[in-house]
Amino acid sequence: MSKHVLMVVTNAKEMKDGHTTGLWLSEFGEAYVEFKQQGYDITVASPNGGQSPIDARSLEGEVPADIQATAPLLEDTIDLKTISNFDQFDAIFMPGGHGTMFDLPQSEALNVAIRSLFEAGKTVAAVCHGPAGLVGATLSDGTPLVNGKTIATFTDEEERATGLDIYMPFLLETRLRELGANIVLADNFTENVQVDGNLVTGQNPQSTVAVAKAVIHTLN
């Protein structure tokens, strides 16, 4: 029976001071391609449904054709709030892009989705800024999901290197540490994947394929 992955993407298109942002296409596309090659069913959803804007910076340079081909899937995503039962999913995957910093932490529907899957022993995964979705994630007893967990995430140093730290609502590494996460750091923009039970996380865009493969490993 085919596995079913819920991919949750951002709806946010602006950072502070009106700077445009959105989803980082390779982080969505590379994972999508890996999951499709396994024959998985994939549902693409977002906090409010509709379009997930693509960060223009993620389109700079040469974008592989198979990654470009996933862009239309982001034009009309499912509203997470309309999904009443998360039992149908075997994993949730949250790609990044700076947009995630502005809507994933506040999404109660995402919190419910993550908690439902995690407490059922299913795979919860995120890469780069995707762990912003873990900021608001709590267990049934109210404990932050990341408390005591070993994870990777986009680092404060990487954020400063992008020059976009001043446009963020908070620094992701710092916030996750405040919630009790044990964060493993690698050099800026080098692959880093951490697996702690059914929680799979990656540090940056360079980690996406390895995170997707780790998810596949947990599911297979």
Secondary structure, 3 states (H helix, E strand, C coil): CCCEEEEECCCCCECHHHCECCECHHHHHHHHHHHHHCCCEEEEEECCCECCCECHHHHCCCCCHHHHCCHHHHCCEEEHHHCCCCCCCCEEEECCCCCHHHHHHHCHHHHHHHHHHHHCCCEEEEECCCCHHHHCCECCCCCECCCCCEECCCCHHHHHHHCCHHHCCCCHHHHHHHCCCEECCCCCCCCCEEEECCEEEECCHHHHHHHHHHHHHHHC
